[in-house]
Structures are given as structure tokens and as C-alpha cells.
């Protein structure tokens, strides 16, 4: 055991973190004693990492932990070489870190290793004790059953329409060449997932309409602006690109516009997703959990083409979450409504 591992295990952490950590290690990642795990964390997240480390000890597996501030200045320019090297000999990795602006590139370097080696990877970006005690305590087997039922329906859909009382009215044309995936919290080598899990996603063919963000926006803007019920961001989308965005909070409007115009595809809808975590009852101002809230979220930028099949790429990816959705799926068999005012019409 390394000195960093010993130091982590000496940290006292709140007992209420244990159920979520146990769920991550045993239910979501299903780590086996014969496997090796790479745990990546930072100083701000050490108590949660300590709870995870204690569960890794209980599993009896080999594991290494890396504290980012010990390896490189923050914000990270690149993922430290020692982390990437350790991942090359692991079957599982856990990233439990509070991210900082402009660190997406370093995370993409990490997930490139995950994708190439088909690792089971838990992406716990900006994980908090609140999330450990809420979203991470969901019944992920139940979430997986619901996600599978949603997945079976959306894979047949040619078009999805979504509306909200706040003014969202979007239509997404599906591209039959792009794949749908579920990240229900049960993580497999096929696709790494965020924890807490609970969503089905793809890259859409084309999205048009108006999306009112009265939940949260992603990446570092989430921590800066929090819940947006009082200052929603309205995004006009045409031909899968942002046409305009407006909010009474002009700083939010300006920051979002700048983020989504970082490169030539930053303003392009790269992800279309349906949240399926029934354990998440409200948005809390943290995108890691809030994007799993039952309803629609979309993201502008990187389409996860290595999974979805979308042939383009972006160096940015930002999610936006709305509330209280009505969702209709259209297919050759006709139209089916699967959500009404934020409630699934599908039994898990």
C-alpha cells in the first residue's frame, strides 16, 4: 500500500457516506477481489475518496490512489502521466474530483484510456456529501430496469418532441446511424458512466426549437450560477446549432455564449438524453446529479462519437437541464407519450 493510500485511509469521514460508497463499489462497479482499481481524487474530495477507499479495502482488491494536487498545479493542463500509467494496468477507475475551469482536456485524456482499454470507469465529477446521501443511495437495479425500458423505446424512435410549462418546445430528429446508450449506474466495459447514474443518451440527428434551462447548466458554470429557476436561460436552436441565448442574468448569458463558441462545434447539440434516476427528487445545483433528474437534458459540444458514432468532435461539452417535461416518441408504430409533467408513464 502506498503512502498516499495509507494517508487516505487515516482520514475520518462521516458515517453517512458509507452507503453511497458501498453502492458505488459493490453495485455500480461490481469490483471483484482479483481486480485492480485506480482511484483519482483531490484535496476537496478526500473524505468521499476515503469512504470509497475503505470499501475497496473491504473488497480485498489491489488499488492505487492519486491526489491531483500532489502531482500537478490546478487547473490541470494535462492529466498527470502517473495517473494514466497506472490506469494502463487497472480494470476499474474512479474519478472523484472537484473540477476547475478549462480542465476538460485532461479528463478527455483520461477517458481516452478508459475507452481504449474498455475499463469500467465511474466519473464522479464534483461529487459532494449531499449527492452521496441522495443520488448515490438510489436503487440502481430499479433505475437500470427503467433505463432499459426507456432505451428499448427510444431506439425505435425517429423523432422525439419535448415541452415544458416554462416554454421549452423542441423536436429532435434521430439519426439511425447513431447509437443510444444507457448509463443507469450499473457500469460495464461497454460504456463508462457518471455516478450517480441514470440516463439514456445519444447524439441526435438534428434538434430544432426552444430549450428553457430552468434547472442548471453544466461544467464550471454550474458552481458559479447554481439553480436557474429565478433566472432561466432560453436557448434558440436551429439546424442543431445555437441561434441565440437570453437570460435576465446577463453574466450567465455571456458566459454560456462564450463557452459554446470555443471551437467550431461548441454550439452544436452533441447529446440528447433522458434522465432516469428515480432517486433524484429535485435539482440541487450540481450537474453530476441534476442531469439524472427525470426529464430531458441536452449538451452542446463533444458528441461522444467513440460511442454514439457521431463523426464530429469538439473540445467542449456543456449540459443544460430543464424541469417538468412532457415527452413524446414518434416511430413507425405511431406516437407514445412516456412522460407527463416530469413523471414517467412507464413502470419500472
KOLRO-309914 format. One record per residue (C-alpha): residue in one letter; x, y, z. Coordinates in nm, 2 decimals. Example, Ala and Ser with C-alpha at 12.3 -4.5 7.8 and 13.67 -1.06 7.14 Angstrom:
BEGIN
<node code="A" u="1.23" v="-0.45" w="0.78"/>
<node code="S" u="1.37" v="-0.11" w="0.71"/>
***
This chain:
BEGIN
<node code="X" u="0.00" v="0.00" w="0.00"/>
<node code="X" u="0.14" v="0.34" w="-0.10"/>
<node code="X" u="0.18" v="0.63" w="0.14"/>
<node code="X" u="-0.10" v="0.82" w="-0.03"/>
<node code="X" u="-0.33" v="0.52" w="0.02"/>
<node code="X" u="-0.23" v="0.50" w="0.39"/>
<node code="X" u="-0.29" v="0.87" w="0.44"/>
<node code="X" u="-0.63" v="0.85" w="0.27"/>
<node code="X" u="-0.74" v="0.56" w="0.49"/>
<node code="X" u="-0.64" v="0.75" w="0.80"/>
<node code="X" u="-0.90" v="1.03" w="0.72"/>
<node code="X" u="-1.21" v="1.03" w="0.93"/>
<node code="X" u="-1.52" v="1.06" w="0.71"/>
<node code="X" u="-1.89" v="1.09" w="0.80"/>
<node code="X" u="-2.07" v="0.76" w="0.85"/>
<node code="X" u="-2.35" v="0.87" w="0.62"/>
<node code="X" u="-2.11" v="0.85" w="0.32"/>
<node code="X" u="-2.07" v="0.47" w="0.36"/>
<node code="X" u="-2.40" v="0.36" w="0.19"/>
<node code="X" u="-2.32" v="0.56" w="-0.12"/>
<node code="X" u="-1.96" v="0.44" w="-0.13"/>
<node code="X" u="-2.07" v="0.08" w="-0.09"/>
<node code="X" u="-2.32" v="0.12" w="-0.37"/>
<node code="X" u="-2.05" v="0.26" w="-0.60"/>
<node code="X" u="-1.80" v="-0.02" w="-0.53"/>
<node code="X" u="-2.03" v="-0.32" w="-0.50"/>
<node code="X" u="-2.35" v="-0.24" w="-0.70"/>
<node code="X" u="-2.24" v="0.01" w="-0.97"/>
<node code="X" u="-1.88" v="-0.11" w="-1.05"/>
<node code="X" u="-1.91" v="-0.46" w="-0.91"/>
<node code="X" u="-1.55" v="-0.47" w="-0.83"/>
<node code="X" u="-1.40" v="-0.81" w="-0.78"/>
<node code="X" u="-1.12" v="-0.90" w="-0.53"/>
<node code="X" u="-0.89" v="-1.01" w="-0.82"/>
<node code="X" u="-0.92" v="-0.67" w="-1.00"/>
<node code="X" u="-0.70" v="-0.36" w="-0.97"/>
<node code="X" u="-0.85" v="-0.01" w="-0.93"/>
<node code="X" u="-0.72" v="0.34" w="-1.00"/>
<node code="X" u="-0.88" v="0.60" w="-0.76"/>
<node code="X" u="-0.82" v="0.96" w="-0.86"/>
<node code="X" u="-0.92" v="1.24" w="-0.62"/>
<node code="X" u="-0.82" v="1.59" w="-0.49"/>
<node code="X" u="-0.80" v="1.76" w="-0.15"/>
<node code="X" u="-1.15" v="1.89" w="-0.16"/>
<node code="X" u="-1.29" v="1.54" w="-0.22"/>
<node code="X" u="-1.07" v="1.35" w="0.02"/>
<node code="X" u="-1.35" v="1.25" w="0.27"/>
<node code="X" u="-1.55" v="1.09" w="-0.01"/>
<node code="X" u="-1.24" v="0.92" w="-0.15"/>
<node code="X" u="-1.17" v="0.79" w="0.20"/>
<node code="X" u="-1.51" v="0.63" w="0.21"/>
<node code="X" u="-1.45" v="0.48" w="-0.13"/>
<node code="X" u="-1.10" v="0.36" w="-0.03"/>
<node code="X" u="-1.25" v="0.19" w="0.28"/>
<node code="X" u="-1.49" v="-0.01" w="0.05"/>
<node code="X" u="-1.20" v="-0.11" w="-0.18"/>
<node code="X" u="-1.02" v="-0.25" w="0.12"/>
<node code="X" u="-1.34" v="-0.44" w="0.22"/>
<node code="X" u="-1.35" v="-0.59" w="-0.14"/>
<node code="X" u="-0.99" v="-0.70" w="-0.10"/>
<node code="X" u="-0.88" v="-0.57" w="-0.43"/>
<node code="X" u="-0.55" v="-0.40" w="-0.53"/>
<node code="X" u="-0.58" v="-0.03" w="-0.56"/>
<node code="X" u="-0.38" v="0.29" w="-0.60"/>
<node code="X" u="-0.49" v="0.64" w="-0.52"/>
<node code="X" u="-0.37" v="0.97" w="-0.67"/>
<node code="X" u="-0.42" v="1.31" w="-0.52"/>
<node code="X" u="-0.41" v="1.55" w="-0.81"/>
<node code="X" u="-0.25" v="1.84" w="-0.61"/>
<node code="X" u="0.04" v="1.62" w="-0.53"/>
<node code="X" u="0.11" v="1.57" w="-0.90"/>
<node code="X" u="0.04" v="1.89" w="-1.09"/>
<node code="X" u="-0.08" v="2.25" w="-1.05"/>
<node code="X" u="-0.46" v="2.31" w="-1.08"/>
<node code="X" u="-0.63" v="2.38" w="-1.31"/>
<node code="X" u="-0.48" v="2.08" w="-1.48"/>
<node code="X" u="-0.34" v="2.13" w="-1.83"/>
<node code="X" u="-0.29" v="1.76" w="-1.88"/>
<node code="X" u="-0.38" v="1.45" w="-1.67"/>
<node code="X" u="-0.06" v="1.36" w="-1.48"/>
<node code="X" u="0.14" v="1.08" w="-1.65"/>
<node code="X" u="0.15" v="0.88" w="-1.33"/>
<node code="X" u="-0.23" v="0.85" w="-1.33"/>
<node code="X" u="-0.25" v="0.75" w="-1.70"/>
<node code="X" u="0.03" v="0.50" w="-1.65"/>
<node code="X" u="-0.15" v="0.34" w="-1.35"/>
<node code="X" u="-0.47" v="0.31" w="-1.55"/>
<node code="X" u="-0.29" v="0.10" w="-1.81"/>
<node code="X" u="-0.28" v="-0.18" w="-1.56"/>
<node code="X" u="-0.62" v="-0.14" w="-1.40"/>
<node code="X" u="-0.96" v="-0.29" w="-1.48"/>
<node code="X" u="-1.15" v="-0.02" w="-1.30"/>
<node code="X" u="-1.10" v="0.36" w="-1.24"/>
<node code="X" u="-1.29" v="0.61" w="-1.02"/>
<node code="X" u="-1.26" v="0.99" w="-1.08"/>
<node code="X" u="-1.39" v="1.17" w="-0.77"/>
<node code="X" u="-1.27" v="1.53" w="-0.81"/>
<node code="X" u="-1.40" v="1.89" w="-0.79"/>
<node code="X" u="-1.32" v="2.01" w="-1.14"/>
<node code="X" u="-1.19" v="2.36" w="-1.22"/>
<node code="X" u="-1.23" v="2.57" w="-1.54"/>
<node code="X" u="-1.06" v="2.45" w="-1.85"/>
<node code="X" u="-0.98" v="2.10" w="-1.72"/>
<node code="X" u="-1.20" v="1.92" w="-1.97"/>
<node code="X" u="-0.90" v="1.83" w="-2.19"/>
<node code="X" u="-0.73" v="1.65" w="-1.90"/>
<node code="X" u="-1.05" v="1.45" w="-1.84"/>
<node code="X" u="-1.07" v="1.36" w="-2.20"/>
<node code="X" u="-0.71" v="1.22" w="-2.19"/>
<node code="X" u="-0.83" v="1.00" w="-1.90"/>
<node code="X" u="-1.14" v="0.88" w="-2.07"/>
<node code="X" u="-0.94" v="0.81" w="-2.39"/>
<node code="X" u="-0.75" v="0.54" w="-2.19"/>
<node code="X" u="-1.08" v="0.41" w="-2.05"/>
<node code="X" u="-1.24" v="0.38" w="-2.39"/>
<node code="X" u="-0.93" v="0.22" w="-2.55"/>
<node code="X" u="-0.89" v="-0.04" w="-2.27"/>
<node code="X" u="-1.27" v="-0.09" w="-2.21"/>
<node code="X" u="-1.23" v="-0.02" w="-1.84"/>
<node code="X" u="-1.52" v="0.02" w="-1.60"/>
<node code="X" u="-1.50" v="0.38" w="-1.51"/>
<node code="X" u="-1.70" v="0.58" w="-1.25"/>
<node code="X" u="-1.70" v="0.95" w="-1.34"/>
<node code="X" u="-1.78" v="1.13" w="-1.01"/>
<node code="X" u="-1.71" v="1.49" w="-1.12"/>
<node code="X" u="-1.80" v="1.74" w="-0.85"/>
<node code="X" u="-1.93" v="1.47" w="-0.62"/>
<node code="X" u="-2.05" v="1.61" w="-0.28"/>
<node code="X" u="-2.17" v="1.46" w="0.05"/>
<node code="X" u="-2.52" v="1.57" w="-0.05"/>
<node code="X" u="-2.51" v="1.36" w="-0.37"/>
<node code="X" u="-2.36" v="1.07" w="-0.18"/>
<node code="X" u="-2.66" v="1.08" w="0.05"/>
<node code="X" u="-2.92" v="1.13" w="-0.23"/>
<node code="X" u="-2.85" v="1.02" w="-0.59"/>
<node code="X" u="-2.59" v="0.76" w="-0.48"/>
<node code="X" u="-2.85" v="0.59" w="-0.25"/>
<node code="X" u="-3.09" v="0.52" w="-0.54"/>
<node code="X" u="-3.19" v="0.16" w="-0.61"/>
<node code="X" u="-2.97" v="0.13" w="-0.91"/>
<node code="X" u="-3.12" v="-0.21" w="-1.01"/>
<node code="X" u="-3.46" v="-0.03" w="-1.03"/>
<node code="X" u="-3.30" v="0.26" w="-1.22"/>
<node code="X" u="-3.14" v="0.01" w="-1.46"/>
<node code="X" u="-3.48" v="-0.16" w="-1.52"/>
<node code="X" u="-3.65" v="0.17" w="-1.61"/>
<node code="X" u="-3.35" v="0.28" w="-1.82"/>
<node code="X" u="-3.37" v="-0.04" w="-2.02"/>
<node code="X" u="-3.74" v="0.01" w="-2.09"/>
<node code="X" u="-3.67" v="0.37" w="-2.20"/>
<node code="X" u="-3.38" v="0.25" w="-2.41"/>
<node code="X" u="-3.59" v="-0.01" w="-2.59"/>
<node code="X" u="-3.84" v="0.26" w="-2.69"/>
<node code="X" u="-3.61" v="0.54" w="-2.79"/>
<node code="X" u="-3.40" v="0.31" w="-3.01"/>
<node code="X" u="-3.72" v="0.27" w="-3.23"/>
<node code="X" u="-3.80" v="0.64" w="-3.23"/>
<node code="X" u="-3.75" v="0.85" w="-3.54"/>
<node code="X" u="-3.84" v="1.18" w="-3.37"/>
<node code="X" u="-3.88" v="1.30" w="-3.01"/>
<node code="X" u="-4.07" v="1.60" w="-2.90"/>
<node code="X" u="-4.04" v="1.76" w="-2.56"/>
<node code="X" u="-4.23" v="2.05" w="-2.40"/>
<node code="X" u="-4.24" v="2.22" w="-2.06"/>
<node code="X" u="-4.47" v="2.47" w="-1.89"/>
<node code="X" u="-4.17" v="2.71" w="-1.87"/>
<node code="X" u="-4.16" v="2.73" w="-2.26"/>
<node code="X" u="-3.94" v="2.45" w="-2.39"/>
<node code="X" u="-4.06" v="2.32" w="-2.72"/>
<node code="X" u="-3.80" v="2.11" w="-2.91"/>
<node code="X" u="-3.81" v="1.84" w="-3.17"/>
<node code="X" u="-3.52" v="1.61" w="-3.21"/>
<node code="X" u="-3.48" v="1.41" w="-3.53"/>
<node code="X" u="-3.30" v="1.09" w="-3.46"/>
<node code="X" u="-3.01" v="0.96" w="-3.68"/>
<node code="X" u="-3.05" v="0.59" w="-3.73"/>
<node code="X" u="-2.67" v="0.56" w="-3.77"/>
<node code="X" u="-2.61" v="0.69" w="-3.42"/>
<node code="X" u="-2.64" v="0.46" w="-3.12"/>
<node code="X" u="-2.83" v="0.51" w="-2.80"/>
<node code="X" u="-2.68" v="0.41" w="-2.46"/>
<node code="X" u="-2.79" v="0.38" w="-2.11"/>
<node code="X" u="-2.57" v="0.48" w="-1.81"/>
<node code="X" u="-2.80" v="0.36" w="-1.54"/>
<node code="X" u="-2.54" v="0.34" w="-1.26"/>
<node code="X" u="-2.46" v="-0.02" w="-1.35"/>
<node code="X" u="-2.13" v="0.03" w="-1.52"/>
<node code="X" u="-1.99" v="-0.20" w="-1.78"/>
<node code="X" u="-1.69" v="-0.21" w="-2.01"/>
<node code="X" u="-1.92" v="-0.11" w="-2.30"/>
<node code="X" u="-1.96" v="0.25" w="-2.17"/>
<node code="X" u="-1.81" v="0.43" w="-1.87"/>
<node code="X" u="-2.06" v="0.63" w="-1.67"/>
<node code="X" u="-2.12" v="0.91" w="-1.43"/>
<node code="X" u="-2.21" v="0.83" w="-1.07"/>
<node code="X" u="-2.48" v="0.87" w="-0.97"/>
<node code="X" u="-2.61" v="0.71" w="-1.29"/>
<node code="X" u="-2.95" v="0.72" w="-1.45"/>
<node code="X" u="-2.98" v="0.83" w="-1.81"/>
<node code="X" u="-3.03" v="0.72" w="-2.17"/>
<node code="X" u="-2.84" v="0.92" w="-2.43"/>
<node code="X" u="-2.75" v="0.95" w="-2.80"/>
<node code="X" u="-2.62" v="1.21" w="-3.04"/>
<node code="X" u="-2.92" v="1.35" w="-3.23"/>
<node code="X" u="-2.95" v="1.39" w="-3.60"/>
<node code="X" u="-3.09" v="1.74" w="-3.57"/>
<node code="X" u="-3.26" v="1.95" w="-3.29"/>
<node code="X" u="-3.48" v="2.25" w="-3.35"/>
<node code="X" u="-3.68" v="2.47" w="-3.12"/>
<node code="X" u="-3.65" v="2.64" w="-2.79"/>
<node code="X" u="-3.50" v="2.50" w="-2.47"/>
<node code="X" u="-3.56" v="2.68" w="-2.15"/>
<node code="X" u="-3.30" v="2.60" w="-1.89"/>
<node code="X" u="-3.48" v="2.64" w="-1.56"/>
<node code="X" u="-3.27" v="2.37" w="-1.39"/>
<node code="X" u="-2.90" v="2.41" w="-1.42"/>
<node code="X" u="-2.61" v="2.45" w="-1.67"/>
<node code="X" u="-2.31" v="2.22" w="-1.66"/>
<node code="X" u="-1.93" v="2.23" w="-1.63"/>
<node code="X" u="-1.79" v="2.51" w="-1.41"/>
<node code="X" u="-2.09" v="2.74" w="-1.49"/>
<node code="X" u="-2.29" v="2.51" w="-1.26"/>
<node code="X" u="-2.10" v="2.60" w="-0.95"/>
<node code="X" u="-2.10" v="2.97" w="-1.05"/>
<node code="X" u="-2.47" v="3.01" w="-1.12"/>
<node code="X" u="-2.64" v="2.72" w="-0.94"/>
<node code="X" u="-3.02" v="2.68" w="-0.97"/>
<node code="X" u="-3.18" v="2.88" w="-1.25"/>
<node code="X" u="-3.55" v="2.88" w="-1.16"/>
<node code="X" u="-3.54" v="3.25" w="-1.10"/>
<node code="X" u="-3.31" v="3.34" w="-1.39"/>
<node code="X" u="-3.37" v="3.08" w="-1.66"/>
<node code="X" u="-3.16" v="3.07" w="-1.98"/>
<node code="X" u="-3.36" v="3.04" w="-2.30"/>
<node code="X" u="-3.17" v="2.88" w="-2.59"/>
<node code="X" u="-3.30" v="2.90" w="-2.95"/>
<node code="X" u="-3.18" v="2.61" w="-3.16"/>
<node code="X" u="-3.20" v="2.57" w="-3.54"/>
<node code="X" u="-3.03" v="2.31" w="-3.75"/>
<node code="X" u="-2.87" v="2.17" w="-3.44"/>
<node code="X" u="-2.69" v="2.49" w="-3.36"/>
<node code="X" u="-2.74" v="2.77" w="-3.11"/>
<node code="X" u="-2.90" v="3.07" w="-3.27"/>
<node code="X" u="-2.93" v="3.28" w="-2.96"/>
<node code="X" u="-2.95" v="3.26" w="-2.58"/>
<node code="X" u="-3.11" v="3.50" w="-2.34"/>
<node code="X" u="-3.14" v="3.55" w="-1.96"/>
<node code="X" u="-3.21" v="3.83" w="-1.72"/>
<node code="X" u="-2.88" v="3.73" w="-1.57"/>
<node code="X" u="-2.66" v="3.88" w="-1.84"/>
<node code="X" u="-2.34" v="3.74" w="-1.70"/>
<node code="X" u="-2.48" v="3.39" w="-1.73"/>
<node code="X" u="-2.59" v="3.47" w="-2.08"/>
<node code="X" u="-2.24" v="3.60" w="-2.18"/>
<node code="X" u="-2.05" v="3.31" w="-2.01"/>
<node code="X" u="-2.27" v="3.05" w="-2.17"/>
<node code="X" u="-2.24" v="3.21" w="-2.51"/>
<node code="X" u="-1.86" v="3.23" w="-2.48"/>
<node code="X" u="-1.83" v="2.87" w="-2.36"/>
<node code="X" u="-2.05" v="2.74" w="-2.65"/>
<node code="X" u="-1.84" v="2.93" w="-2.91"/>
<node code="X" u="-1.50" v="2.80" w="-2.80"/>
<node code="X" u="-1.45" v="2.60" w="-3.12"/>
<node code="X" u="-1.64" v="2.53" w="-3.44"/>
<node code="X" u="-1.86" v="2.27" w="-3.29"/>
<node code="X" u="-1.91" v="2.40" w="-2.93"/>
<node code="X" u="-2.25" v="2.54" w="-3.02"/>
<node code="X" u="-2.37" v="2.21" w="-3.18"/>
<node code="X" u="-2.61" v="1.98" w="-3.00"/>
<node code="X" u="-2.39" v="1.68" w="-2.93"/>
<node code="X" u="-2.60" v="1.49" w="-2.67"/>
<node code="X" u="-2.97" v="1.43" w="-2.63"/>
<node code="X" u="-3.06" v="1.25" w="-2.31"/>
<node code="X" u="-3.34" v="1.14" w="-2.08"/>
<node code="X" u="-3.27" v="1.13" w="-1.71"/>
<node code="X" u="-3.39" v="0.81" w="-1.53"/>
<node code="X" u="-3.27" v="0.82" w="-1.17"/>
<node code="X" u="-3.59" v="0.78" w="-0.97"/>
<node code="X" u="-3.39" v="0.85" w="-0.65"/>
<node code="X" u="-3.33" v="1.21" w="-0.76"/>
<node code="X" u="-3.64" v="1.41" w="-0.65"/>
<node code="X" u="-3.52" v="1.77" w="-0.72"/>
<node code="X" u="-3.23" v="1.96" w="-0.88"/>
<node code="X" u="-2.97" v="2.07" w="-0.63"/>
<node code="X" u="-2.73" v="2.29" w="-0.84"/>
<node code="X" u="-2.48" v="2.01" w="-0.92"/>
<node code="X" u="-2.48" v="1.88" w="-1.28"/>
<node code="X" u="-2.34" v="1.54" w="-1.18"/>
<node code="X" u="-2.67" v="1.46" w="-1.01"/>
<node code="X" u="-2.91" v="1.70" w="-1.18"/>
<node code="X" u="-2.86" v="1.56" w="-1.53"/>
<node code="X" u="-3.00" v="1.23" w="-1.39"/>
<node code="X" u="-3.32" v="1.41" w="-1.28"/>
<node code="X" u="-3.62" v="1.25" w="-1.47"/>
<node code="X" u="-3.67" v="1.46" w="-1.78"/>
<node code="X" u="-3.47" v="1.59" w="-2.08"/>
<node code="X" u="-3.12" v="1.73" w="-2.09"/>
<node code="X" u="-2.91" v="1.82" w="-2.39"/>
<node code="X" u="-2.55" v="1.91" w="-2.42"/>
<node code="X" u="-2.37" v="2.13" w="-2.67"/>
<node code="X" u="-2.02" v="2.02" w="-2.79"/>
<node code="X" u="-1.85" v="1.68" w="-2.79"/>
<node code="X" u="-2.10" v="1.41" w="-2.90"/>
<node code="X" u="-1.90" v="1.11" w="-2.75"/>
<node code="X" u="-1.86" v="0.99" w="-3.10"/>
<node code="X" u="-1.65" v="0.69" w="-2.99"/>
<node code="X" u="-1.98" v="0.55" w="-2.85"/>
<node code="X" u="-2.26" v="0.72" w="-3.04"/>
<node code="X" u="-2.10" v="0.71" w="-3.38"/>
<node code="X" u="-2.12" v="1.08" w="-3.45"/>
<node code="X" u="-1.83" v="1.17" w="-3.68"/>
<node code="X" u="-1.75" v="1.51" w="-3.55"/>
<node code="X" u="-1.58" v="1.63" w="-3.23"/>
<node code="X" u="-1.55" v="1.93" w="-3.00"/>
<node code="X" u="-1.31" v="2.02" w="-2.72"/>
<node code="X" u="-1.60" v="2.13" w="-2.50"/>
<node code="X" u="-1.92" v="1.97" w="-2.36"/>
<node code="X" u="-2.18" v="2.15" w="-2.16"/>
<node code="X" u="-2.51" v="2.01" w="-2.04"/>
<node code="X" u="-2.83" v="2.20" w="-1.98"/>
<node code="X" u="-3.12" v="2.07" w="-1.77"/>
<node code="X" u="-3.49" v="2.17" w="-1.78"/>
<node code="X" u="-3.78" v="2.07" w="-1.55"/>
<node code="X" u="-4.13" v="1.93" w="-1.57"/>
<node code="X" u="-4.11" v="1.77" w="-1.92"/>
<node code="X" u="-4.37" v="1.62" w="-2.14"/>
<node code="X" u="-4.21" v="1.37" w="-2.38"/>
<node code="X" u="-4.35" v="1.20" w="-2.69"/>
<node code="X" u="-4.17" v="0.94" w="-2.90"/>
<node code="X" u="-4.26" v="0.90" w="-3.27"/>
<node code="X" u="-4.18" v="0.59" w="-3.46"/>
<node code="X" u="-4.32" v="0.38" w="-3.75"/>
<node code="X" u="-4.57" v="0.23" w="-3.50"/>
<node code="X" u="-4.71" v="0.57" w="-3.41"/>
<node code="X" u="-4.67" v="0.81" w="-3.12"/>
<node code="X" u="-4.63" v="0.73" w="-2.75"/>
<node code="X" u="-4.61" v="0.97" w="-2.46"/>
<node code="X" u="-4.36" v="0.84" w="-2.20"/>
<node code="X" u="-4.35" v="1.14" w="-1.96"/>
<node code="X" u="-4.62" v="1.39" w="-1.84"/>
<node code="X" u="-4.51" v="1.69" w="-1.63"/>
<node code="X" u="-4.20" v="1.52" w="-1.52"/>
<node code="X" u="-4.35" v="1.18" w="-1.43"/>
<node code="X" u="-4.27" v="0.87" w="-1.63"/>
<node code="X" u="-4.57" v="0.69" w="-1.77"/>
<node code="X" u="-4.35" v="0.37" w="-1.79"/>
<node code="X" u="-4.35" v="0.13" w="-1.50"/>
<node code="X" u="-4.00" v="0.02" w="-1.38"/>
***
